[in-house]
Amino acid sequence: MLSFTINRQIGLLIGRKGEIHFVICGDQKSIFIPDLDRFRAASTRFKGLRLIHTHLAGEDLSEEDLTDMSHLRLDLAGALEVRPDGSPGKITWAHLIPENPQGDYWLIHEPLEPHRLSVNFLAFIGALEDEFARQQKTRRIDAAEKAVIVRVESHSPDEAEASLDELRQLAKTCGVEVFDAQIQYRPQPDPKYLVGRGRLSAIDLRATQIGANLLIFDHELTAAQVRSISDFTGLKILDRTQVILDIFARRAHSREGKIQVELAQLKYLLPRLTHKDLSLSRLAGGIGGVGPGETKLEIDRRRIRERIHRLEKDLKGITKSQGQRRGRRTKSGLPVISIVGYTNAGKSTLLNTLTKSASVAEDKLFATLDTKSARLRFPRDTEAVITDTVGFIRHLPRELFSAFRATLDELQEADLLLHVIDISHPRFEEQIAAVETILDDLDISGKPAIRVFNKADRFEDKEALNALCRRFNAVAASALDKTTLRGLLEKIEAALPTTDFSGRGNYDSEQPDERCEEENNCHPGGES
């Protein structure tokens, strides 16, 4: 009757013991639900609150009602009809349901008069939460972060699938369990929500249903987009660049690598530092202060800029010492071979097999970040320095490209590039193009190079493999099998400039602690 009299919707948020936590007065068509952060919620538990509100025109639960129920993880949402005479009519109610083959997110019950409802609510909601928990136990949830990966694509389904598959591998390398992948096809990304408000709502529902707590976008998001998407979904939001930066932070071990990673992280963070907190602004001290001084945000930005300047200075010092070592290496007369290629193509494994080194080689993206160098001895008792470098990837973040330029400048001194390619990868041609694009950006694409089709043991059609080798002027090999590397070694030795090795004893390794002893660096075929 009150709702009818004031011509406004009235809502109640009721706890499981029947206590009323909020009374909400809306307008004729909607109500605004207050902040509920102080109430519990988890991937298998609800808020412990049910929303019952009036509908003046007797309409069913709206899409907005159902979305709010999911987004806020309410126990249920109910709409009570207000009859023309102001008396209560039927109530329509709905609740969330676990993942199901039909893809439904909620169940809407038939309208009934309130006095005809005979549900034991506490038993019902307890059983529903238990069902959510049982459904989610069928998934691997050892990881703390459980993600839905998202991409916007304008034209190419194949490109979208390949890119999301790579993002899935990047997330796995970070220890994130990917529960689902979503692709939104649209001509242009939405400037605020990237995928659009409607599709983001559906993704949020899906994340709620399967217990995901993280959205990873296969794009670089702006600070405004991150804030808008996070506010809308209540989930943690990451983009592709942040995932790659996290991997680099985990994998860098040398002082140079750690400086480069921190530098990249700070350069990524600086333009995205947009928090506002007026209570943290401080006044200029002393007599004659003329108004507000630096805000907390400005202080943070200044400190980040100072830290970037200090790191860049340290990196210049490291680069200078590296240049001195490269100068001594040049005087030694040893030719230099640099291994390049897409991440996880098998570069470190090839270095280990060629030189009997023990560099870390894992079936993960970016397993190697720190430069590794060793001596390589050829069958005719000539030698060279061979260096493993960080792997490349499509759409390499600008911050990483800039920070790792000192490492990549190592390639400038190379006499020969070994471009290692995973021939077993279904999109190896795109990986070749990505690597060569980065080499062009570094102005070293004109150097002598040998393409190595690695993982040839996984290629069953040998005739097709030989045809690909002829087409791309490549050498097929398996970095795990030294017997397949003899032809590669012969081609490398033929491609290197004739060198006087009289000064080879003066060679200084980039990393002396990791340098292989000369007597252990034998030709893979067994010849010393």
Secondary structure, DSSP 8 states (H G I E B T S, - for coil): -HHHHHTS-EEEEEETTS-EEEEEE--SS-------TTS--BTTB--SEEEEEEETT-----HHHHHHHHHHT-SEEEEEEE-TTS-EEEEEEEEE----TT---EEE---B-GGG----HHHHHHHHHHHHHHHHHTS---SS-EEEEEEEESS-HHHHHHHHHHHHHHHHHTT-EEEEEEEEE-SS-BTTTBS-HHHHHHHHHHHHHHT--EEEESS---HHHHHHHHHHH-SEEEEHHHHHHHHHHHH--SHHHHHHHHHHHHHHHGGG-----GGG--B--STT--SB---HHHHHHHHHHHHHHHHHHHHHHHHHHHHHHHHHHHHHT--EEEEEEBTTSSHHHHHHHHHT------SSTT---S-EEEEEE-TTS-EEEEEE---B-TT--HHHHHHTHHHHGGGGG-SEEEEEEETTSTTHHHHHHHHHHHHHHTT-TTS-EEEEEE-GGG---HHHHHHHHHHHTEEE--TT-GGG-HHHHHHHHHHS-----TTGGG---SSGGG---GGG---TTS--
